[in-house]
């Protein structure tokens, strides 16, 4: 799971629930009011 590096408490919570978390620095996108969801690609199965 990708998560913004600016949300370390959320990352910790998700890791405690057994998820593999990768923190990503998206500070430049956040300055433009973007988020990880805006950078997501959904692949249907």
N, CA, C, O and CB atoms as a CASP TS submission, in Angstrom:
PFRMAT TS
TARGET T0000
AUTHOR 0000-0000-0000
METHOD Language model
MODEL 1
PARENT N/A
ATOM      1  N   UNK     1       0.833  -1.136   0.000  1.00  0.00           N
ATOM      2  CA  UNK     1       0.000   0.000   0.000  1.00  0.00           C
ATOM      3  C   UNK     1       0.897   1.223   0.000  1.00  0.00           C
ATOM      4  O   UNK     1       1.848   1.293   0.779  1.00  0.00           O
ATOM      5  CB  UNK     1      -0.958  -0.016   1.188  1.00  0.00           C
ATOM      6  N   UNK     2       0.609   2.194  -0.866  1.00  0.00           N
ATOM      7  CA  UNK     2       1.328   3.461  -0.871  1.00  0.00           C
ATOM      8  C   UNK     2       0.597   4.453   0.014  1.00  0.00           C
ATOM      9  O   UNK     2      -0.633   4.511   0.030  1.00  0.00           O
ATOM     10  CB  UNK     2       1.476   4.014  -2.309  1.00  0.00           C
ATOM     11  N   UNK     3       1.369   5.222   0.743  1.00  0.00           N
ATOM     12  CA  UNK     3       0.777   6.244   1.599  1.00  0.00           C
ATOM     13  C   UNK     3       1.711   7.439   1.622  1.00  0.00           C
ATOM     14  O   UNK     3       2.929   7.285   1.528  1.00  0.00           O
ATOM     15  CB  UNK     3       0.517   5.705   3.042  1.00  0.00           C
ATOM     16  N   UNK     4       1.149   8.613   1.746  1.00  0.00           N
ATOM     17  CA  UNK     4       1.952   9.833   1.781  1.00  0.00           C
ATOM     18  C   UNK     4       2.875   9.816   2.998  1.00  0.00           C
ATOM     19  O   UNK     4       2.461   9.441   4.095  1.00  0.00           O
ATOM     20  CB  UNK     4       1.043  11.086   1.807  1.00  0.00           C
ATOM     21  N   UNK     5       4.107  10.219   2.799  1.00  0.00           N
ATOM     22  CA  UNK     5       5.081  10.282   3.892  1.00  0.00           C
ATOM     23  C   UNK     5       4.637  11.263   4.981  1.00  0.00           C
ATOM     24  O   UNK     5       5.117  11.196   6.113  1.00  0.00           O
ATOM     25  CB  UNK     5       6.461  10.688   3.352  1.00  0.00           C
ATOM     26  N   UNK     6       3.737  12.156   4.643  1.00  0.00           N
ATOM     27  CA  UNK     6       3.233  13.136   5.611  1.00  0.00           C
ATOM     28  C   UNK     6       2.202  12.539   6.570  1.00  0.00           C
ATOM     29  O   UNK     6       1.665  13.253   7.417  1.00  0.00           O
ATOM     30  CB  UNK     6       2.619  14.315   4.878  1.00  0.00           C
ATOM     31  N   UNK     7       1.921  11.248   6.448  1.00  0.00           N
ATOM     32  CA  UNK     7       0.941  10.587   7.319  1.00  0.00           C
ATOM     33  C   UNK     7       1.569   9.394   8.052  1.00  0.00           C
ATOM     34  O   UNK     7       1.112   8.263   7.887  1.00  0.00           O
ATOM     35  CB  UNK     7      -0.279  10.120   6.495  1.00  0.00           C
ATOM     36  N   UNK     8       2.607   9.635   8.856  1.00  0.00           N
ATOM     37  CA  UNK     8       3.298   8.512   9.508  1.00  0.00           C
ATOM     38  C   UNK     8       2.440   7.751  10.524  1.00  0.00           C
ATOM     39  O   UNK     8       2.614   6.545  10.694  1.00  0.00           O
ATOM     40  CB  UNK     8       4.531   9.020  10.197  1.00  0.00           C
ATOM     41  N   UNK     9       1.527   8.437  11.191  1.00  0.00           N
ATOM     42  CA  UNK     9       0.680   7.735  12.162  1.00  0.00           C
ATOM     43  C   UNK     9      -0.279   6.775  11.465  1.00  0.00           C
ATOM     44  O   UNK     9      -0.538   5.679  11.962  1.00  0.00           O
ATOM     45  CB  UNK     9      -0.111   8.741  13.008  1.00  0.00           C
ATOM     46  N   UNK    10      -0.797   7.186  10.327  1.00  0.00           N
ATOM     47  CA  UNK    10      -1.673   6.308   9.561  1.00  0.00           C
ATOM     48  C   UNK    10      -0.885   5.113   9.037  1.00  0.00           C
ATOM     49  O   UNK    10      -1.376   3.984   9.064  1.00  0.00           O
ATOM     50  CB  UNK    10      -2.332   7.074   8.395  1.00  0.00           C
ATOM     51  N   UNK    11       0.330   5.356   8.561  1.00  0.00           N
ATOM     52  CA  UNK    11       1.181   4.265   8.073  1.00  0.00           C
ATOM     53  C   UNK    11       1.439   3.254   9.185  1.00  0.00           C
ATOM     54  O   UNK    11       1.384   2.046   8.958  1.00  0.00           O
ATOM     55  CB  UNK    11       2.520   4.817   7.530  1.00  0.00           C
ATOM     56  N   UNK    12       1.720   3.748  10.380  1.00  0.00           N
ATOM     57  CA  UNK    12       1.971   2.874  11.518  1.00  0.00           C
ATOM     58  C   UNK    12       0.742   2.041  11.852  1.00  0.00           C
ATOM     59  O   UNK    12       0.858   0.847  12.129  1.00  0.00           O
ATOM     60  CB  UNK    12       2.396   3.690  12.732  1.00  0.00           C
ATOM     61  N   UNK    13      -0.418   2.651  11.829  1.00  0.00           N
ATOM     62  CA  UNK    13      -1.665   1.944  12.109  1.00  0.00           C
ATOM     63  C   UNK    13      -1.889   0.821  11.089  1.00  0.00           C
ATOM     64  O   UNK    13      -2.239  -0.299  11.460  1.00  0.00           O
ATOM     65  CB  UNK    13      -2.855   2.926  12.095  1.00  0.00           C
ATOM     66  N   UNK    14      -1.689   1.124   9.822  1.00  0.00           N
ATOM     67  CA  UNK    14      -1.892   0.125   8.781  1.00  0.00           C
ATOM     68  C   UNK    14      -0.884  -1.016   8.892  1.00  0.00           C
ATOM     69  O   UNK    14      -1.232  -2.179   8.683  1.00  0.00           O
ATOM     70  CB  UNK    14      -1.796   0.774   7.409  1.00  0.00           C
ATOM     71  N   UNK    15       0.370  -0.680   9.222  1.00  0.00           N
ATOM     72  CA  UNK    15       1.385  -1.719   9.408  1.00  0.00           C
ATOM     73  C   UNK    15       1.026  -2.638  10.565  1.00  0.00           C
ATOM     74  O   UNK    15       1.227  -3.850  10.483  1.00  0.00           O
ATOM     75  CB  UNK    15       2.758  -1.087   9.649  1.00  0.00           C
ATOM     76  N   UNK    16       0.496  -2.069  11.645  1.00  0.00           N
ATOM     77  CA  UNK    16       0.077  -2.889  12.795  1.00  0.00           C
ATOM     78  C   UNK    16      -1.059  -3.829  12.417  1.00  0.00           C
ATOM     79  O   UNK    16      -1.245  -4.869  13.048  1.00  0.00           O
ATOM     80  CB  UNK    16      -0.356  -1.993  13.968  1.00  0.00           C
ATOM     81  N   UNK    17      -1.812  -3.466  11.398  1.00  0.00           N
ATOM     82  CA  UNK    17      -2.909  -4.330  10.931  1.00  0.00           C
ATOM     83  C   UNK    17      -2.438  -5.338   9.893  1.00  0.00           C
ATOM     84  O   UNK    17      -3.245  -6.066   9.315  1.00  0.00           O
ATOM     85  CB  UNK    17      -4.036  -3.483  10.345  1.00  0.00           C
ATOM     86  N   UNK    18      -1.109  -5.381   9.654  1.00  0.00           N
ATOM     87  CA  UNK    18      -0.544  -6.405   8.783  1.00  0.00           C
ATOM     88  C   UNK    18      -0.362  -6.012   7.330  1.00  0.00           C
ATOM     89  O   UNK    18      -0.009  -6.860   6.510  1.00  0.00           O
ATOM     90  CB  UNK    18      -1.387  -7.584   8.835  1.00  0.00           C
ATOM     91  N   UNK    19      -0.591  -4.763   6.989  1.00  0.00           N
ATOM     92  CA  UNK    19      -0.432  -4.340   5.608  1.00  0.00           C
ATOM     93  C   UNK    19       1.006  -3.910   5.335  1.00  0.00           C
ATOM     94  O   UNK    19       1.670  -3.351   6.207  1.00  0.00           O
ATOM     95  CB  UNK    19      -1.398  -3.201   5.284  1.00  0.00           C
ATOM     96  N   UNK    20       1.478  -4.172   4.129  1.00  0.00           N
ATOM     97  CA  UNK    20       2.803  -3.708   3.709  1.00  0.00           C
ATOM     98  C   UNK    20       2.648  -2.272   3.229  1.00  0.00           C
ATOM     99  O   UNK    20       1.946  -2.015   2.251  1.00  0.00           O
ATOM    100  CB  UNK    20       3.418  -4.630   2.579  1.00  0.00           C
ATOM    101  N   UNK    21       3.298  -1.339   3.910  1.00  0.00           N
ATOM    102  CA  UNK    21       3.133   0.090   3.635  1.00  0.00           C
ATOM    103  C   UNK    21       4.444   0.666   3.106  1.00  0.00           C
ATOM    104  O   UNK    21       5.515   0.405   3.654  1.00  0.00           O
ATOM    105  CB  UNK    21       2.678   0.851   4.912  1.00  0.00           C
ATOM    106  N   UNK    22       4.345   1.444   2.046  1.00  0.00           N
ATOM    107  CA  UNK    22       5.483   2.183   1.508  1.00  0.00           C
ATOM    108  C   UNK    22       5.143   3.659   1.556  1.00  0.00           C
ATOM    109  O   UNK    22       4.195   4.112   0.913  1.00  0.00           O
ATOM    110  CB  UNK    22       5.829   1.730   0.052  1.00  0.00           C
ATOM    111  N   UNK    23       5.925   4.409   2.324  1.00  0.00           N
ATOM    112  CA  UNK    23       5.707   5.853   2.426  1.00  0.00           C
ATOM    113  C   UNK    23       6.370   6.543   1.233  1.00  0.00           C
ATOM    114  O   UNK    23       7.519   6.257   0.898  1.00  0.00           O
ATOM    115  CB  UNK    23       6.270   6.412   3.774  1.00  0.00           C
ATOM    116  N   UNK    24       5.642   7.441   0.609  1.00  0.00           N
ATOM    117  CA  UNK    24       6.116   8.135  -0.585  1.00  0.00           C
ATOM    118  C   UNK    24       6.035   9.645  -0.345  1.00  0.00           C
ATOM    119  O   UNK    24       5.026  10.164   0.132  1.00  0.00           O
ATOM    120  CB  UNK    24       5.282   7.722  -1.842  1.00  0.00           C
ATOM    121  N   UNK    25       7.122  10.329  -0.689  1.00  0.00           N
ATOM    122  CA  UNK    25       7.125  11.796  -0.555  1.00  0.00           C
ATOM    123  C   UNK    25       6.351  12.393  -1.726  1.00  0.00           C
ATOM    124  O   UNK    25       6.830  12.409  -2.860  1.00  0.00           O
ATOM    125  CB  UNK    25       8.594  12.365  -0.509  1.00  0.00           C
ATOM    126  N   UNK    26       5.164  12.876  -1.438  1.00  0.00           N
ATOM    127  CA  UNK    26       4.352  13.521  -2.484  1.00  0.00           C
ATOM    128  C   UNK    26       4.095  14.975  -2.118  1.00  0.00           C
ATOM    129  O   UNK    26       3.067  15.545  -2.484  1.00  0.00           O
ATOM    130  CB  UNK    26       3.007  12.771  -2.686  1.00  0.00           C
ATOM    131  N   UNK    27       5.034  15.571  -1.393  1.00  0.00           N
ATOM    132  CA  UNK    27       4.841  16.931  -0.887  1.00  0.00           C
ATOM    133  C   UNK    27       4.566  17.940  -2.008  1.00  0.00           C
ATOM    134  O   UNK    27       3.802  18.884  -1.807  1.00  0.00           O
ATOM    135  CB  UNK    27       6.067  17.366  -0.099  1.00  0.00           C
ATOM    136  N   UNK    28       5.169  17.756  -3.169  1.00  0.00           N
ATOM    137  CA  UNK    28       4.910  18.691  -4.270  1.00  0.00           C
ATOM    138  C   UNK    28       3.478  18.572  -4.777  1.00  0.00           C
ATOM    139  O   UNK    28       2.869  19.575  -5.148  1.00  0.00           O
ATOM    140  CB  UNK    28       5.889  18.443  -5.419  1.00  0.00           C
ATOM    141  N   UNK    29       2.932  17.351  -4.797  1.00  0.00           N
ATOM    142  CA  UNK    29       1.535  17.170  -5.191  1.00  0.00           C
ATOM    143  C   UNK    29       0.602  17.728  -4.117  1.00  0.00           C
ATOM    144  O   UNK    29      -0.442  18.301  -4.427  1.00  0.00           O
ATOM    145  CB  UNK    29       1.232  15.678  -5.442  1.00  0.00           C
ATOM    146  N   UNK    30       0.992  17.553  -2.840  1.00  0.00           N
ATOM    147  CA  UNK    30       0.165  18.065  -1.752  1.00  0.00           C
ATOM    148  C   UNK    30       0.087  19.588  -1.776  1.00  0.00           C
ATOM    149  O   UNK    30      -0.931  20.157  -1.381  1.00  0.00           O
ATOM    150  CB  UNK    30       0.709  17.592  -0.409  1.00  0.00           C
ATOM    151  N   UNK    31       1.131  20.245  -2.227  1.00  0.00           N
ATOM    152  CA  UNK    31       1.100  21.703  -2.349  1.00  0.00           C
ATOM    153  C   UNK    31       0.021  22.147  -3.339  1.00  0.00           C
ATOM    154  O   UNK    31      -0.512  23.251  -3.238  1.00  0.00           O
ATOM    155  CB  UNK    31       2.476  22.232  -2.793  1.00  0.00           C
ATOM    156  N   UNK    32      -0.290  21.277  -4.289  1.00  0.00           N
ATOM    157  CA  UNK    32      -1.323  21.562  -5.286  1.00  0.00           C
ATOM    158  C   UNK    32      -2.661  20.931  -4.898  1.00  0.00           C
ATOM    159  O   UNK    32      -3.570  20.810  -5.720  1.00  0.00           O
ATOM    160  CB  UNK    32      -0.884  21.055  -6.664  1.00  0.00           C
ATOM    161  N   UNK    33      -2.759  20.531  -3.620  1.00  0.00           N
ATOM    162  CA  UNK    33      -3.955  19.895  -3.064  1.00  0.00           C
ATOM    163  C   UNK    33      -4.249  18.541  -3.709  1.00  0.00           C
ATOM    164  O   UNK    33      -5.405  18.134  -3.821  1.00  0.00           O
ATOM    165  CB  UNK    33      -5.155  20.810  -3.234  1.00  0.00           C
ATOM    166  N   UNK    34      -3.190  17.849  -4.130  1.00  0.00           N
ATOM    167  CA  UNK    34      -3.322  16.501  -4.665  1.00  0.00           C
ATOM    168  C   UNK    34      -3.054  15.482  -3.567  1.00  0.00           C
ATOM    169  O   UNK    34      -2.635  15.837  -2.465  1.00  0.00           O
ATOM    170  CB  UNK    34      -2.362  16.286  -5.851  1.00  0.00           C
ATOM    171  N   UNK    35      -3.297  14.222  -3.876  1.00  0.00           N
ATOM    172  CA  UNK    35      -3.041  13.159  -2.906  1.00  0.00           C
ATOM    173  C   UNK    35      -2.698  11.884  -3.647  1.00  0.00           C
ATOM    174  O   UNK    35      -2.707  11.853  -4.877  1.00  0.00           O
ATOM    175  CB  UNK    35      -4.260  12.941  -1.975  1.00  0.00           C
ATOM    176  N   UNK    36      -2.395  10.829  -2.901  1.00  0.00           N
ATOM    177  CA  UNK    36      -2.024   9.559  -3.506  1.00  0.00           C
ATOM    178  C   UNK    36      -3.149   9.020  -4.396  1.00  0.00           C
ATOM    179  O   UNK    36      -2.885   8.419  -5.437  1.00  0.00           O
ATOM    180  CB  UNK    36      -1.675   8.541  -2.419  1.00  0.00           C
ATOM    181  N   UNK    37      -4.387   9.235  -3.989  1.00  0.00           N
ATOM    182  CA  UNK    37      -5.523   8.776  -4.784  1.00  0.00           C
ATOM    183  C   UNK    37      -5.494   9.387  -6.186  1.00  0.00           C
ATOM    184  O   UNK    37      -5.841   8.725  -7.164  1.00  0.00           O
ATOM    185  CB  UNK    37      -6.841   9.127  -4.080  1.00  0.00           C
ATOM    186  N   UNK    38      -5.085  10.634  -6.275  1.00  0.00           N
ATOM    187  CA  UNK    38      -5.014  11.313  -7.574  1.00  0.00           C
ATOM    188  C   UNK    38      -3.971  10.667  -8.482  1.00  0.00           C
ATOM    189  O   UNK    38      -4.027  10.822  -9.702  1.00  0.00           O
ATOM    190  CB  UNK    38      -4.688  12.799  -7.382  1.00  0.00           C
ATOM    191  N   UNK    39      -3.029   9.949  -7.895  1.00  0.00           N
ATOM    192  CA  UNK    39      -1.938   9.343  -8.666  1.00  0.00           C
ATOM    193  C   UNK    39      -2.169   7.853  -8.876  1.00  0.00           C
ATOM    194  O   UNK    39      -1.281   7.163  -9.375  1.00  0.00           O
ATOM    195  CB  UNK    39      -0.596   9.568  -7.962  1.00  0.00           C
ATOM    196  N   UNK    40      -3.331   7.343  -8.509  1.00  0.00           N
ATOM    197  CA  UNK    40      -3.618   5.916  -8.577  1.00  0.00           C
ATOM    198  C   UNK    40      -4.066   5.486  -9.967  1.00  0.00           C
ATOM    199  O   UNK    40      -4.673   6.247 -10.720  1.00  0.00           O
ATOM    200  CB  UNK    40      -4.677   5.552  -7.563  1.00  0.00           C
ATOM    201  N   UNK    41      -3.741   4.240 -10.271  1.00  0.00           N
ATOM    202  CA  UNK    41      -4.215   3.617 -11.500  1.00  0.00           C
ATOM    203  C   UNK    41      -4.963   2.351 -11.069  1.00  0.00           C
ATOM    204  O   UNK    41      -4.388   1.466 -10.436  1.00  0.00           O
ATOM    205  CB  UNK    41      -3.016   3.292 -12.510  1.00  0.00           C
ATOM    206  N   UNK    42      -6.229   2.279 -11.413  1.00  0.00           N
ATOM    207  CA  UNK    42      -7.025   1.100 -11.058  1.00  0.00           C
ATOM    208  C   UNK    42      -7.003   0.113 -12.217  1.00  0.00           C
ATOM    209  O   UNK    42      -7.227   0.493 -13.367  1.00  0.00           O
ATOM    210  CB  UNK    42      -8.490   1.498 -10.703  1.00  0.00           C
ATOM    211  N   UNK    43      -6.738  -1.138 -11.918  1.00  0.00           N
ATOM    212  CA  UNK    43      -6.693  -2.179 -12.935  1.00  0.00           C
ATOM    213  C   UNK    43      -7.782  -3.186 -12.616  1.00  0.00           C
ATOM    214  O   UNK    43      -7.764  -3.832 -11.569  1.00  0.00           O
ATOM    215  CB  UNK    43      -5.289  -2.863 -12.997  1.00  0.00           C
ATOM    216  N   UNK    44      -8.732  -3.312 -13.536  1.00  0.00           N
ATOM    217  CA  UNK    44      -9.843  -4.240 -13.340  1.00  0.00           C
ATOM    218  C   UNK    44      -9.419  -5.667 -13.609  1.00  0.00           C
ATOM    219  O   UNK    44      -8.483  -5.918 -14.368  1.00  0.00           O
ATOM    220  CB  UNK    44     -11.012  -3.870 -14.238  1.00  0.00           C
ATOM    221  N   UNK    45     -10.104  -6.585 -12.990  1.00  0.00           N
ATOM    222  CA  UNK    45      -9.726  -7.992 -13.120  1.00  0.00           C
ATOM    223  C   UNK    45     -10.738  -8.826 -13.776  1.00  0.00           C
ATOM    224  O   UNK    45     -10.534 -10.029 -13.943  1.00  0.00           O
ATOM    225  CB  UNK    45      -9.437  -8.562 -11.826  1.00  0.00           C
TER
END
